[in-house]
Amino acid sequence: MQFVLTGFSHSAGLRVFAFEGIETDRTRTTFSVSADLALSRTHGIRVQDLPLLCLRFLEKQDTSNEARNLTFAEEDMRAYADNCTVEREAAQRKRAPRRNPANTAPRSEWQLPQQRR
């Protein structure tokens, strides 16, 4: 099933994203995924990231049952935030430390004139 974001609404501190699930035979089913904005701020998730996170959440769900109204819960947000932290730390470790050149003697572009003897 392929999902398309059709819009969102705001209700009592929740951002509710509306999706349409499109089957291979072109039948369409509506879904909604709610996300608590206060919890998303607590876990450092930006509001502009929520539609894609809710889409990924919906793609992982078993949509064959009757559940059409889902919630992107705190556990899901925590898992996403932990994953981001791990990726950030891995990127920091991957960066090579800066090394000083082997010849550390300071050089000057201007040379003092040599005295003639």
Stockholm file with secondary structure:
# STOCKHOLM 1.0

chainA/1-117         MQFVLTGFSHSAGLRVFAFEGIETDRTRTTFSVSADLALSRTHGIRVQDLPLLCLRFLEKQDTSNEARNLTFAEEDMRAYADNCTVEREAAQRKRAPRRNPANTAPRSEWQLPQQRR
#=GR chainA/1-117 SS CEEEEEEEEEETTEEEEEEEEECTTCCEEEEEEEEEHHHHHHTTCCGGGHHHHHHHHHHHSCTTSSCCEEEECHHHHHHHHHHHHHHHHHHHHHSCCCCCCSCCSCCCSSCCCCCCC
#=GC SS_cons         CEEEEEEEEEETTEEEEEEEEECTTCCEEEEEEEEEHHHHHHTTCCGGGHHHHHHHHHHHSCTTSSCCEEEECHHHHHHHHHHHHHHHHHHHHHSCCCCCCSCCSCCCSSCCCCCCC
//
